Amino acid sequence: MTAPAITFGEVTEQPLDLAAHEAAVADRRAGAVVSFQGVVRDHDHGRQVVSLEYEGHPSAVQVLREVAAEIAADPDVYAVAVSHRVGPLAIGDVALVAAVSTAHRAAAFAACARLVDEAKARLPIWKRQVFADGTEEWVNCP
């Protein structure tokens, strides 16, 4: 049996490529590849968002790779790819991409959901949202 692969675990200022993440988890044994894109939306809690910026702690890459390794350790998972973008992002930009391959769809959906949930819960990445009224807020700040 082949060990699960973590093919991406990046925090970058560059645009994220969903197709590259899906290709990175491709495996001949896989009957399912499930992917997710977290996209910058134009609202938050009823307020219009005009832009945002993500700022990451230097440990963010290490934490992201630890999360990916935990998901990859699941015996049903063949490969994991996940990246988070930092820096200024516009409405519609992709902030997070995750992809997982497994033999069956249920396991792939579950693993991808765990990957996204754990990344969002544990990554030391903070979001500064700028609202249409000129105010701003930092989200996930300690």
Secondary structure, 3 states (H helix, E strand, C coil): CCCCEEEEEEEECCCCCHHHHHHHCCCCCCCEEEEEEEECCCEECCEEEEEEEEEECCCHHHHHHHHHHHHHCCCCEEEEEEEEECEEECCCCEEEEEEEEECCHHHHHHHHHHHHHHHHHHCCEEEEEEECCCCEEEECCC
